[in-house]
Amino acid sequence: MERGYKNLVVWQKAKSLAIEIYKLTENFPEAEKYGITSQIRRAAISIPSNIAEGYRRNHQKEKVQFLTIAFGSGAELETQLEISEEIFLIPKSRLAEARALLEEIMKILNVLTCTV
């Protein structure tokens, strides 16, 4: 059976990013459990989830819609990571890899939304 979206490099990278985000946020303060911790994790999970859902849709317009949602979630995540750094929840040194991966994912999603 074809693996579909699981063969997509962008989905694989987005899944890896979501896992990395969970690791980065595991030591956030308990007081932020339902605040920024939850927001960051939901945005990170949304990226590969929407890529997967889009690629399971039958119509091109629906695929583009879900890729666009994934792109929007990436922008949310980018903002939340910046805020987390500025309020000293995540050290800048630990963000470099996640930011680079997110930037790569965003570039791929941007291309895909124009070519699907």
Wavefront OBJ file of the C-alpha trace (Angstrom):
o trace
v 0.000 0.000 0.000
v 1.245 3.457 -0.901
v 2.205 5.554 2.106
v 0.914 8.781 0.520
v 1.631 11.799 2.657
v 4.142 9.856 4.778
v 6.450 9.843 1.750
v 6.402 13.641 1.601
v 9.620 15.201 2.838
v 7.667 18.180 4.162
v 5.425 15.927 6.281
v 8.450 14.048 7.628
v 10.190 17.305 8.533
v 7.023 18.719 10.108
v 6.566 15.586 12.204
v 10.194 15.835 13.371
v 9.639 19.485 14.248
v 6.536 18.649 16.298
v 8.528 16.088 18.277
v 11.330 18.616 18.825
v 8.813 21.213 20.024
v 7.458 18.774 22.593
v 10.997 18.273 23.870
v 11.674 22.020 23.958
v 8.519 22.695 25.964
v 8.656 19.790 28.418
v 10.305 21.947 31.083
v 8.056 24.978 30.684
v 6.538 26.165 33.981
v 3.426 24.325 35.191
v 1.631 27.689 35.199
v 2.000 27.739 31.395
v 0.551 24.240 30.874
v -2.682 25.654 29.428
v -1.064 28.823 28.128
v 1.901 29.112 25.805
v 2.909 25.455 26.232
v -0.432 24.295 24.882
v -0.434 26.925 22.112
v 3.044 26.025 20.867
v 2.341 22.312 20.910
v -0.983 22.683 19.093
v 0.586 24.858 16.398
v 3.439 22.363 15.951
v 1.080 19.364 15.749
v -1.175 21.233 13.331
v 1.502 21.456 10.639
v 1.995 17.731 9.855
v -1.660 17.005 10.667
v -2.943 19.455 8.065
v -0.420 18.280 5.486
v -1.683 14.724 6.021
v -5.336 15.721 5.877
v -4.801 17.770 2.734
v -3.109 14.914 0.934
v -5.963 12.566 1.813
v -8.455 14.905 0.141
v -9.604 14.196 -3.390
v -9.794 17.716 -4.743
v -6.907 20.051 -5.477
v -8.690 23.014 -3.905
v -9.033 21.117 -0.604
v -5.356 20.117 -0.663
v -4.335 23.734 -1.099
v -6.680 24.786 1.715
v -5.074 22.365 4.183
v -1.546 23.261 3.070
v -2.456 26.903 3.640
v -3.683 26.057 7.143
v -0.397 24.222 7.806
v 1.488 27.311 6.606
v -0.560 29.502 8.947
v 0.208 27.173 11.845
v 3.884 27.535 10.991
v 3.578 31.314 11.238
v 1.853 30.918 14.619
v 4.624 28.637 15.819
v 7.296 31.050 14.625
v 5.709 33.841 16.666
v 5.253 31.672 19.753
v 8.880 30.543 19.656
v 10.014 34.147 19.459
v 7.860 35.082 22.444
v 9.137 32.057 24.385
v 12.678 33.187 23.768
v 11.960 36.769 24.796
v 10.334 35.742 28.082
v 13.216 33.348 28.757
v 11.309 30.066 28.474
v 13.624 28.709 25.777
v 17.302 29.658 25.473
v 18.294 31.005 22.066
v 20.894 28.248 21.719
v 18.176 25.570 21.844
v 15.988 27.315 19.267
v 18.382 27.364 16.320
v 17.632 23.858 15.061
v 13.854 24.207 15.453
v 13.850 27.590 13.717
v 15.939 26.301 10.806
v 13.645 23.308 10.360
v 10.540 25.495 10.560
v 11.969 27.879 7.963
v 12.651 24.961 5.629
v 9.119 23.605 6.125
v 7.592 27.022 5.438
v 9.533 27.357 2.181
v 8.373 23.931 1.009
v 4.756 24.642 1.971
v 4.880 27.949 0.128
v 6.019 26.187 -3.044
v 3.494 23.363 -2.638
v 0.526 25.699 -2.261
v 1.438 27.250 -5.605
v 2.038 23.974 -7.456
v -0.526 21.460 -6.139
l 1 2 3 4 5 6 7 8 9 10 11 12 13 14 15 16 17 18 19 20 21 22 23 24 25 26 27 28 29 30 31 32 33 34 35 36 37 38 39 40 41 42 43 44 45 46 47 48 49 50 51 52 53 54 55 56 57 58 59 60 61 62 63 64 65 66 67 68 69 70 71 72 73 74 75 76 77 78 79 80 81 82 83 84 85 86 87 88 89 90 91 92 93 94 95 96 97 98 99 100 101 102 103 104 105 106 107 108 109 110 111 112 113 114 115 116
